[in-house]
Amino acid sequence: MLKIISGERVLYEAEGINEITVPNFKFLNTKSNANKEYYLQVGFDLKIWPEAAFKNEVTEKICWVAQVIAQDSLALVRDTKQEDKEKQTRKSWEDSEPGRAERAKKARRKFLIELKKERG
């Protein structure tokens, strides 16, 4: 699944298996629209591949390849806003309750072991 998003608006959406082609998409020049940002969001359909919801041996090795043809300068950068927000939240939890991260890590490990036993 692929989405091109600007603000809260989905500008383009497509689904595919192993490959998605965006035929011709015109982005506004951000020089004249300084606050304009576009996000390319990709993901998996969890109805088709439910195992992709968790980090595992298979999903860890997945990479995305984007081939872009542009007439003007184009910058592709990873958006880390959500990751930064999550790190800050975890840090605030640890600051207010020292040792919490280690306990959570142990609980997660135990859960994954039990899940693996259930699945065989």
Secondary structure, 3 states (H helix, E strand, C coil): CEEEEECCEEEEEECCCCCCCCCCCCCCCCCCCCCCCCEEEECCCCCCCHHHHCCCCCHHHCCCCCCCCCCCCCCCCCCCHHHHHHHHHHHHHHHHCCCHHHHHHHHHHHHHHHHHHHHC
